[in-house]
């Protein structure tokens, strides 16, 4: 797959730290969702395993706390975003109590911070 520029991902839950060496040996290059509630730090994973691609790690529990809380969460993730190979997202689903307006704020900030990370 890697010969065709396809990056293989594995759907994971919880703390993936111990399984990453095995995944990389098996030519798996990404994990998703990297769950914030599992206590894994994406920056620590990036330092330990630079080629590993990550999706997730946004703390969905702040989505109903307002724009400032979401902005703070994106600020926390910005160094990881700038390192490449990372797409911020919520794990599994947006909490059911998050309103459409709150989700639109999340999407607007996602666009803003992915643009900032790319510069």
C-alpha positions in Angstrom: 0.0 0.0 0.0 2.8 2.4 0.8 4.2 2.0 -2.6 0.9 3.5 -4.0 1.0 6.4 -1.4 -1.9 4.8 0.6 -1.4 5.4 4.3 -2.9 2.5 6.2 -4.8 3.4 9.4 -6.2 1.3 12.2 -9.3 2.1 14.1 -8.3 2.2 17.8 -9.7 3.0 21.2 -8.0 3.9 24.4 -4.3 4.2 25.0 -2.5 3.1 21.8 1.1 3.7 23.1 2.0 0.1 23.7 0.7 -1.1 20.4 2.4 1.5 18.2 5.7 -0.3 17.8 3.9 -3.4 16.6 1.6 -1.3 14.2 4.7 0.4 12.7 6.4 -3.0 12.2 3.3 -4.2 10.4 3.5 -1.1 8.2 0.4 0.5 9.7 1.1 4.3 9.6 -1.9 5.8 11.3 -4.3 5.5 14.2 -7.8 6.9 14.7 -9.4 8.1 16.7 -6.8 9.3 19.2 -9.0 9.7 22.2 -8.4 12.6 24.5 -10.3 10.9 27.3 -7.9 7.9 27.1 -5.1 10.1 28.6 -2.7 9.7 25.6 -0.8 12.9 24.7 -0.5 13.4 20.9 2.7 15.4 21.3 4.3 12.6 23.3 3.2 10.1 20.6 4.7 12.4 17.9 8.0 12.6 19.8 8.2 8.9 20.4 6.9 7.8 16.9 7.5 10.6 14.3 6.1 8.7 11.3 2.8 7.9 13.0 -0.2 9.7 11.5 -3.0 10.7 14.0 -6.6 11.6 13.7 -8.6 12.8 16.7 -7.4 14.1 20.0 -9.8 17.1 20.2 -11.4 17.1 23.6 -15.1 16.9 22.6 -16.1 17.6 26.2 -15.4 21.3 25.6 -17.6 21.7 22.6 -20.6 22.9 24.7 -18.4 25.3 26.8 -18.3 28.1 24.2 -15.9 29.5 21.6 -13.1 30.4 24.1 -13.0 26.8 25.4 -12.8 25.4 21.9 -10.2 27.9 20.9 -8.1 26.9 23.9 -8.4 23.3 22.8 -7.2 24.1 19.3 -4.3 26.2 20.8 -3.3 23.1 22.7 -3.4 21.1 19.5 -1.7 23.6 17.3 1.9 22.4 17.8 0.8 18.9 16.9 -1.1 20.2 13.9 2.1 22.0 12.7 4.1 18.8 13.0 2.1 17.3 10.1 0.5 13.9 9.8 -2.3 15.0 12.2 -6.0 15.8 11.6 -7.8 17.1 14.7 -11.3 15.7 15.2 -13.6 14.4 17.9 -13.5 10.7 18.6 -16.4 8.5 17.5 -19.1 11.2 17.6 -20.0 14.7 18.7 -21.7 14.6 22.1 -25.5 14.6 21.6 -25.9 17.7 23.8 -23.8 19.8 21.5 -26.0 22.2 19.5 -25.8 22.9 15.8 -24.6 26.4 16.6 -21.8 25.0 18.8 -20.8 22.5 16.1 -20.7 25.3 13.5 -18.3 27.2 15.9 -16.1 24.0 16.1 -16.1 23.8 12.3 -15.2 27.5 11.8 -12.4 27.1 14.3 -11.2 23.9 12.7 -10.9 25.7 9.4 -9.1 28.7 11.1 -6.6 26.5 12.9 -5.9 24.1 10.1 -5.1 27.1 7.9 -2.9 28.6 10.6 -1.1 25.3 11.1 -0.3 25.0 7.4 1.4 28.4 7.3 
